[in-house]
Amino acid sequence: MNNKTESKNTDGSVWRTEYRNDAGKFHKEDGPAVEYSFVKQYWINGNLHRLDGPAVEYRNKFVEYWIHGRRYSLEEWERVRKLYILL
């Protein structure tokens, strides 16, 4: 189960959304577990993780690729993710 928390500005707009599992770790299987006004982060059981794109996406278009909590360059990520998809 995911527990959702939101932080709002005085005008009511949401500036932070977080999803955590019952153990308190960031976790969401169908989208970003952490969203701030400037970044989206994809987490699974407390580890940055995403196989269908970057696990961290900044508003300025900078991205980071992660699989099971380990950061990869784009080239490494493309190679490693193929192994996970084949499993």
N, C-alpha and C positions, 0 to 999 in steps of 0.2 A: 504494500500500500504506500502511496506517495502522500506526504504531508506538504501542503502548499502554504507558503507565507508570502505576503506582499507588503511592500513599504510604499507609502504614498506621499506625494508632495501636498502642500497645504491646499492646492487647487483640486486635489482628488486624483490627479494623474499618477499612475503607477511608475515608479522609477526602479524598483527591484522586485523580482519574483524568484523564489527559490522553491525547489521540490527536494524533499529528503525522504529516505526510507525509514522504517521503524527503528533502525539502529542510529538514526541521526545523520547518516551520510548522504551527500548529494546523490540523487538518483532519479532518473526519468528515462524510460525506454522509448518513448515516442516523440521526442523533441528535446529542446534544451532544458536542463535542470536548473540552470542559473541564467537569468536575464537581467542585465542592468541596462541603463539607457545607452551605454556605449559598447556593450559586449554581450555575446551569447556563448554559453559553455555547455557542452554535452557531457554528462557524467553518468556512469553506471557503477553502483555500489561504492561510491567514494573515489572512483578513478576517472580521470578524463578519458573519454573513449568515444570513437565514432568511426564506422566503417564506410559510410556513404558520403563523406565530406569532412571538412575540417571540424575538429572538436571545439575549437575556439575561433570565433568570428568577431573581430572588432569593427566598429562602425566605419573606421577609416580604411576598411578593406584588408587590413593585415589579418592573416590566419595562422593557426597552429594545428598541426596534425598529431593526434594522439591515439594510441591503441592500448588499452588496459593500463593506463597510467604512465606510459612511456612515450616521450616525444620523438617524432620522426621528421626528417625533411620530406618534402613532397615526393621525391623519387623513392626514398626508403618506404614511405607509407604506401605508395602504389604497389610496390613489390610485396610488402608484408600483408596488406589487406587481402591480396589475391589468395594467400595461403589460408587465411581465416574463412574466406568465402568458399574455398574448396572443401573445408572440413565439414 
